[in-house]
Amino acid sequence: MNFEVGGKRAFAYTAAHELDPAKPTVVFVHGSGLDHSWFGLQSRYFGYHGRNVLALDLPGHGRSAGPALSSIPEMADWISAVLNVLNIRQAAVVGHSMGSLVVLEFAARHPTQAERIAMIGVAVPMKVTDAFLEAARQNDYTAFDMHTIWGHAAQVPLGANPNPGMWMYGDTLARLERLAPGVLYAGLKACNDYRTGLESAAKVKCPVLLVLGRRDVMTPPRSAQALQEKIPGCKIVTIGASGHSLMAEAPDATLDALIEFLGGEK
């Protein structure tokens, strides 16, 4: 689905369905340097089981025009603007990695639009190493390698892929290679600079789900502990076999957690 936000082209995957105002809506927000396809299985499921689906390409990513936004609050406000443009009063919003910070800030800044939020692979704060940031700033290919290798559990190159025929490293690298210069750096820097996550968490009033990968080295489960303490009653699902790329490494378990949280077919 193509539309415009602030006069710039934006894209969302809708599972090949028209938006239906009678149906509840689920919005998916990807991480740094990625795009809507990162939620391929999960977004398709909800699109074919009674929900409107908007798997977004953030500005500068996928099929959405740039430039990339440079801060988490800007991205949160952009999500709000998308809902306004598409006449969606309220939505459940699911984010991964950088996208998890975006949905956290979205729920804090736009509480009437946030029906509930799910954060996958989240850490607050979400620090990025100096070497990773510098490589991305220089548009050095080693940044793509760091993103890919650290973004998966160590067993990923060894086989037993839950998605037959899919090369997880190659799949991630292909997305990153399509980026315009500076886009990955903008996202990583936005994560690193975001310092008000715990204050925003304390403002969240809607139901919250955290989905964490036990083998995640980018955002290990312990990095979400302070966030859990700021959101009493949030639901936590830890997936033992997964690293940071939970939607690809543990697609069924991640989908099951979302189905339970969002509810079945409406």
Disulfide bonds with the S-S distance in Angstrom:
none
